[in-house]
Amino acid sequence: MARRLTDGDIALAVRLLDGWTGKLTWERYLALLATELGGTLYTKAGLRKQPRILNAWQMARRRLEGSLESAGVPSNGDAAIAQLREMLRRLRNENARLEQENQDLLERFQRWAHNAAIDKGMTLDQLNRPIVVAHDGGRRPRAVR
């Protein structure tokens, strides 16, 4: 049963890629994602339309290319250390992905601000104005920051 991807589904999909070890294929990834989402099936084409998922996929492929991550780091029998190493690896991968997403968003904002200033004559002060929410119940409108 297919349904639209929610923000939560997308977040889960990129977290799975952040922690991926071993061989990464669309077939394996789609199967694991369906399991994690309680049987909800998505297609490769549908997931590739989501920029965050596609970016996370490409980063995971580059990270795993030619690596021996599937073998893991020997833990000398200490399960707690092995678990902490796994957590650290996942967090580093997630951090790298989030840094890339942030950079992409900053570039998009700069492009929008530039185009707004050029095409419509808007200034940065106009772009930075707070959003005014319509008042309710006779109260004054309030600004959202």
Backbone torsions as a table, in degrees:
resi	resn	phi	psi	omega
1	MET	NA	114.9	-178.9
2	ALA	-92.3	146.9	175.0
3	ARG	-146.7	169.1	179.9
4	ARG	-66.8	145.4	176.1
5	LEU	-70.2	130.8	174.5
6	THR	-94.3	169.3	176.0
7	ASP	-59.8	-37.7	178.1
8	GLY	-65.3	-38.7	177.4
9	ASP	-63.6	-42.3	-179.5
10	ILE	-65.7	-42.7	178.5
11	ALA	-60.7	-43.4	178.1
12	LEU	-64.5	-41.9	-178.7
13	ALA	-61.2	-42.0	-179.8
14	VAL	-75.3	-32.2	175.5
15	ARG	-63.4	-38.7	177.3
16	LEU	-60.8	-41.4	179.6
17	LEU	-69.4	-34.8	177.9
18	ASP	-59.9	-36.4	-176.4
19	GLY	-98.7	6.7	-174.3
20	TRP	-66.1	135.1	172.0
21	THR	-128.7	158.7	179.4
22	GLY	81.0	-164.4	-176.6
23	LYS	-70.8	130.4	-179.6
24	LEU	-107.1	114.4	174.9
25	THR	-129.8	156.1	178.3
26	TRP	-62.3	-37.8	-179.4
27	GLU	-60.6	-48.1	179.2
28	ARG	-64.7	-43.7	-178.1
29	TYR	-63.1	-46.8	179.8
30	LEU	-62.6	-38.4	179.2
31	ALA	-65.3	-44.9	179.8
32	LEU	-66.5	-41.6	179.3
33	LEU	-62.0	-41.9	178.4
34	ALA	-62.0	-40.1	178.1
35	THR	-63.9	-46.0	-178.8
36	GLU	-66.0	-29.7	-178.4
37	LEU	-96.1	17.9	175.3
38	GLY	70.1	33.8	175.9
39	GLY	96.9	-3.1	178.5
40	THR	-70.7	124.5	-177.8
41	LEU	-101.1	135.9	173.4
42	TYR	-124.2	158.9	179.2
43	THR	-98.8	160.0	175.7
44	LYS	-57.3	-46.1	-178.6
45	ALA	-61.8	-40.4	179.9
46	GLY	-65.2	-40.6	-179.7
47	LEU	-72.5	-35.1	-179.9
48	ARG	-67.7	-17.4	177.7
49	LYS	-75.9	-16.3	-178.8
50	GLN	-90.2	113.1	-175.9
51	PRO	-56.5	-39.3	-179.4
52	ARG	-65.6	-40.7	-179.7
53	ILE	-69.3	-44.7	-179.9
54	LEU	-61.5	-42.8	178.2
55	ASN	-62.5	-45.2	179.1
56	ALA	-63.5	-38.3	177.8
57	TRP	-61.8	-48.3	-178.0
58	GLN	-64.5	-39.3	178.1
59	MET	-65.8	-40.5	179.0
60	ALA	-65.3	-41.3	179.0
61	ARG	-62.0	-44.7	179.2
62	ARG	-63.8	-42.1	-179.0
63	ARG	-63.9	-40.0	-175.1
64	LEU	-85.4	-16.8	-176.5
65	GLU	-59.7	117.1	177.1
66	GLY	71.4	7.8	-179.0
67	SER	-92.3	166.7	176.6
68	LEU	-111.4	33.3	-176.4
69	GLU	-61.8	-26.2	-178.5
70	SER	-65.3	-25.8	179.2
71	ALA	-75.4	-28.2	179.7
72	GLY	75.8	179.3	179.1
73	VAL	-101.2	130.3	179.1
74	PRO	-58.4	138.7	-176.6
75	SER	-107.1	1.7	-178.4
76	ASN	54.6	32.2	176.0
77	GLY	84.4	-3.8	-178.0
78	ASP	-94.3	103.6	-175.6
79	ALA	-65.6	-34.9	-179.7
80	ALA	-64.4	-42.0	178.9
81	ILE	-66.5	-41.8	178.7
82	ALA	-61.8	-40.5	179.6
83	GLN	-65.7	-41.6	178.6
84	LEU	-66.1	-37.9	177.0
85	ARG	-63.6	-40.8	178.5
86	GLU	-64.1	-43.1	178.8
87	MET	-63.0	-43.1	179.5
88	LEU	-62.2	-42.4	179.6
89	ARG	-62.2	-45.8	179.0
90	ARG	-61.7	-44.1	-178.8
91	LEU	-66.1	-37.4	176.6
92	ARG	-64.0	-42.4	178.5
93	ASN	-64.0	-43.8	179.1
94	GLU	-63.6	-41.6	179.5
95	ASN	-62.2	-43.4	178.9
96	ALA	-62.1	-41.8	179.0
97	ARG	-65.5	-44.4	-179.7
98	LEU	-65.0	-37.4	176.0
99	GLU	-61.8	-41.7	178.7
100	GLN	-65.9	-43.3	177.8
101	GLU	-61.2	-42.3	178.9
102	ASN	-62.3	-43.9	178.7
103	GLN	-61.6	-42.5	178.1
104	ASP	-61.0	-42.1	179.7
105	LEU	-67.9	-38.9	177.1
106	LEU	-63.2	-41.8	177.9
107	GLU	-64.4	-40.0	178.8
108	ARG	-63.8	-43.7	178.7
109	PHE	-61.3	-43.8	178.9
110	GLN	-61.1	-41.3	178.3
111	ARG	-63.4	-44.8	179.7
112	TRP	-63.7	-45.2	-179.0
113	ALA	-62.5	-42.9	178.8
114	HIS	-62.2	-48.5	-178.6
115	ASN	-65.2	-37.1	178.1
116	ALA	-65.7	-38.9	-179.8
117	ALA	-70.1	-38.4	-177.8
118	ILE	-76.3	-52.0	-172.2
119	ASP	-77.0	-40.8	-173.5
120	LYS	-110.4	-4.9	-179.3
121	GLY	72.6	21.4	179.7
122	MET	-80.1	143.0	177.4
123	THR	-95.4	166.6	176.9
124	LEU	-63.0	-33.4	177.1
125	ASP	-62.0	-40.7	177.8
126	GLN	-66.3	-39.0	179.1
127	LEU	-68.0	-27.7	-177.1
128	ASN	-90.6	1.9	178.6
129	ARG	-59.6	142.9	177.1
130	PRO	-67.7	154.1	176.5
131	ILE	-80.4	130.9	179.9
132	VAL	-98.9	123.7	179.2
133	VAL	-91.8	137.4	-179.9
134	ALA	-57.7	141.5	-179.1
135	HIS	-75.1	156.4	177.7
136	ASP	-133.4	142.6	175.9
137	GLY	64.9	31.0	176.6
138	GLY	81.3	-0.9	178.3
139	ARG	-80.5	160.9	178.8
140	ARG	-70.7	151.1	175.5
141	PRO	-62.4	147.9	177.6
142	ARG	-118.4	151.1	179.7
143	ALA	-89.8	142.5	177.2
144	VAL	-107.9	131.1	179.2
145	ARG	-106.3	NA	NA
